[in-house]
């Protein structure tokens, strides 16, 4: 019985390993498709805008304690 269980675990491990590899390839392909047409320097304009607003006091780079409490309300925990 233990030999049969070991065979089942090996088959299951092989299947899961294959799924991990294939999903990694799919993820990398999708990432390349999503970002291939975008300007690689696009983020710089957004960062400069955020930095300007931060200096004006409109946005902050500090995390507030009440914001952390929202994270702890995950329904899965």
N, C-alpha and C positions, 0 to 999 in steps of 0.2 A: 504494500500500500504506500509506503514512503517513497519507493522508487517511482511509482506512478505520479505521486505528488511532486517529486523533483522534476520529472519530465514536464508536467503541466507548468510549473514555475519557470522552467527554461523556455518553454514556448511562449508563455506570457511575457517574459523579459525580452525575448527576441522581437515580439510584436510591438511592445512599448518602445523599444530602442528604435525600431524602424519608423514608428510614428514620430518620435522626437526628431529624427534626422530629416524626414520629409517635411515636417512642419517648419523646421529651421530653414530649409531651402525655400519653401513657400514664403516665409516671412521676409527673407532677404530679397527675393524676387519682387515682392509687393513693395518693399521699402524703396528699391531702385526705381520701380515704375512710378511711385508717388513723387519722388524727389528729383527725377532726371531732368524735368523741364523747368525747375525752379532755379532762380539766381542764388548761388551759394553765399552771396553777400547780403541777401535780403534781411537776415536777422539783425544786421548792424543798424539799419534804419530804425527798427523796432526797439533795439536796445538804447539807441540815442534818445528816442522819444520818451522811453521809460525813465531814463536818467534825468532828462529835463523836467519831467513831471515830479520826480522824486525831489529834486532840488527846490521846486516850487512848493513842495509839501502836499501835493495832491495825492500821491501814492507813497507807500512806505515799504521798506524792505524788512521790516520787523514782523515777526509772527506774534500775534496776540494770543493770550491764554484762552480766550473764548473761542478762537478759531481752532485751537487744538481739541477742544471739547467736541466740536462738530465731527472731527475725524473719528473719535471714539464711539460714535453712534452708528457704526457700521452694523447692518442687520446680520452679518455673517459671524460676528464675534459674540 
